[in-house]
Amino acid sequence: MSLASISGVDSLFLNGDLLQSDVVQILQDASISRSIDGASTLTLVLYDDNSTLLKSGLFSHKVIANIDEFRFELVQIRKSGFSLNITFEDLP
């Protein structure tokens, strides 16, 4: 398993069935864990102090994150204070 930190993000769009959000302005951290034994994961930490993203309805539908040629689907959201820890698994 390898863990890579993502740096130099110019834009990052989360695409839901009905909504799209550019989250680059609230991105605190991002990492990719690649695995051959299981699903590779993308983890984002987003600053959501007013719960704007949570209340937007974006997460009530299927959400896809695109990083270069890789596509990841949302599998978990955890809230800790003003931070959202969002985990995605790779799509085939």
Contact map, one row per residue, 1 for C-alpha under 8 A:
11100000000000000000000000000000111100000000000000000000000000000000000000000000000000000000
11110000000000000000000000000001111000000000000000000000000000000000000000000000000000000000
11111000000000000000000000000011110000000000000000000000000000000000000000000000000000000000
01111100000000000000000000000011100000000000000000000000000000000000000000000000000000000000
00111110000000000000000000001111000000000000000000000000000000000000000000000000000000000000
00011111100000000000000000001111000000000000000000000000000000000000000000000000000000000000
00001111100000000000000000000100000000000000000000000000000000000000000000000000000000000000
00000111110000000000000000000000000000000000000000000000000000000000000000000000000000000000
00000111111100000000000100000000000000000000000000000000000000000000000000000000000000000000
00000001111100000000000100000000000000000000000000000000000000000000000000000000000000000000
00000000111110000000011100000000000000000000000000000000000000000000000000000000000000000000
00000000111111000000011100000000000000000000000000000000000000001110000000000000000000000000
00000000001111100001111100000000000000000000000000000000000000001100000000000000000000000000
00000000000111110001111000000000000000000000000000000000000000111100000000000000000000000000
00000000000011111111100000000000000000000000000000000000000000111000000000000000000000000000
00000000000001111111000000000000000000000000000000000000011011110000000000000000000000000000
00000000000000111110000000000000000000000000000000000000000011100000000000000000000000000000
00000000000000111111000000000000000000000000000000000000010010000000000000000000000000000000
00000000000000111111100000000000000000000000000000000000110000000000000000000000000000000000
00000000000011110111110000000000000000000000000000000000010000000000000000000000000000000000
00000000000011100011111000000000000000000000000000000000010000000000000000000000000000000000
00000000001111000001111110000000000000000000000000000000000000000000000000000000000000000000
00000000001111000000111111100000000000000000010000000000000000000000000000000000000000000000
00000000111110000000011111100000000000000000000000000000000000000000000000000000000000000000
00000000000000000000011111100000000000000000000000000000000000000000000000000000000000000000
00000000000000000000001111110000000000000000011100000000000000000000000000000000000000000000
00000000000000000000001111111100000000000001111000000000000000000000000000000000000000000000
00000000000000000000000001111100000000000001111000000000000000000000000000000000000000000000
00001100000000000000000000111110000000000001110000000000000000000000000000000000000000000000
00001110000000000000000000111111000000000111100000000000000000000000000000000000000000000000
00111100000000000000000000001111100000000111000000000000000000000000000000000000000000000000
01111100000000000000000000000111110000011110000000000000000000000000000000000000000000000000
11110000000000000000000000000011111000011100000000000000000000000000000000000000000000000000
11100000000000000000000000000001111100111000000000000000000000000000000000000000000000000000
11000000000000000000000000000000111111110000000000000000000000000000000000000000000000000000
10000000000000000000000000000000011111110000000000000000000000000000000000000000000000000000
00000000000000000000000000000000001111100000000000000000000000000000000000000000000000000000
00000000000000000000000000000000001111110000000000000000000000000000000000000000000000000000
00000000000000000000000000000000011111111000000000000000000000000000000000000000000000001100
00000000000000000000000000000001111101111100000000000000000000000000000000000000000000001100
00000000000000000000000000000001110000111110000000000000000000000000000100000000000000111100
00000000000000000000000000000111100000011111000000000000000000000000000100000000000000111100
00000000000000000000000000000111000000001111100000000000000000000000000000000000000011110000
00000000000000000000000000111110000000000111110000000000000000000000000000000000000111100000
00000000000000000000000000111100000000000011111000000000000000000000000000000000001111000000
00000000000000000000001001111000000000000001111100000000000000000000000000000000001111000000
00000000000000000000000001110000000000000000111110000000000000000000000000000000011100000000
00000000000000000000000001000000000000000000011111111100000000000000000000000000011100000000
00000000000000000000000000000000000000000000001111110000000000000000000000000000011000000000
00000000000000000000000000000000000000000000000111110000000000000000000000000000010000000000
00000000000000000000000000000000000000000000000111111110000000000000000000000000010000000000
00000000000000000000000000000000000000000000000111111111000000000000000000000000000000000000
00000000000000000000000000000000000000000000000100111111110000000000000000000000000000000000
00000000000000000000000000000000000000000000000100111111111000000000000000000000000000000000
00000000000000000000000000000000000000000000000000111111110000000000000000000000000000000000
00000000000000000000000000000000000000000000000000011111111000000000000000000000000000000000
00000000000000000010000000000000000000000000000000001111111110000000000000000000000000000000
00000000000000010111100000000000000000000000000000001111111110100000000000000000000000000000
00000000000000010000000000000000000000000000000000000101111111100000000000000000000000000000
00000000000000000000000000000000000000000000000000000000111111000000000000000000000000000000
00000000000000011100000000000000000000000000000000000000111111100000000000000000000000000000
00000000000000011000000000000000000000000000000000000000001111110000000011000000000000000000
00000000000001111000000000000000000000000000000000000000011011111000000011000000000000000000
00000000000001110000000000000000000000000000000000000000000001111100001111000000000000000000
00000000000111100000000000000000000000000000000000000000000000111110001111000000000000010000
00000000000111000000000000000000000000000000000000000000000000011111111100000000000000000000
00000000000100000000000000000000000000000000000000000000000000001111111000000000000000000000
00000000000000000000000000000000000000000000000000000000000000000111110000000000000000000000
00000000000000000000000000000000000000000000000000000000000000000111111000000000000000000000
00000000000000000000000000000000000000000000000000000000000000000111111100000000000000000110
00000000000000000000000000000000000000000000000000000000000000011110111110000000000000000110
00000000000000000000000000000000000000001100000000000000000000011100011111000000000000011110
00000000000000000000000000000000000000000000000000000000000001111000001111100000000000011110
00000000000000000000000000000000000000000000000000000000000001111000000111110000000001111000
00000000000000000000000000000000000000000000000000000000000000000000000011111000000001111000
00000000000000000000000000000000000000000000000000000000000000000000000001111100000001110000
00000000000000000000000000000000000000000000000000000000000000000000000000111110000111100000
00000000000000000000000000000000000000000000000000000000000000000000000000011111000111000000
00000000000000000000000000000000000000000000000000000000000000000000000000001111111110000000
00000000000000000000000000000000000000000000000000000000000000000000000000000111111110000000
00000000000000000000000000000000000000000000000000000000000000000000000000000011111000000000
00000000000000000000000000000000000000000000001111100000000000000000000000000011111100000000
00000000000000000000000000000000000000000000111110000000000000000000000000000011111110000000
00000000000000000000000000000000000000000001111100000000000000000000000000001111011111000000
00000000000000000000000000000000000000000011110000000000000000000000000000001111001111100000
00000000000000000000000000000000000000000011110000000000000000000000000001111100000111110000
00000000000000000000000000000000000000001111000000000000000000000000000001111000000011111000
00000000000000000000000000000000000000001110000000000000000000001000000111110000000001111100
00000000000000000000000000000000000000111100000000000000000000000000000111100000000000111110
00000000000000000000000000000000000000111100000000000000000000000000011110000000000000011111
00000000000000000000000000000000000000000000000000000000000000000000011110000000000000001111
00000000000000000000000000000000000000000000000000000000000000000000000000000000000000000111
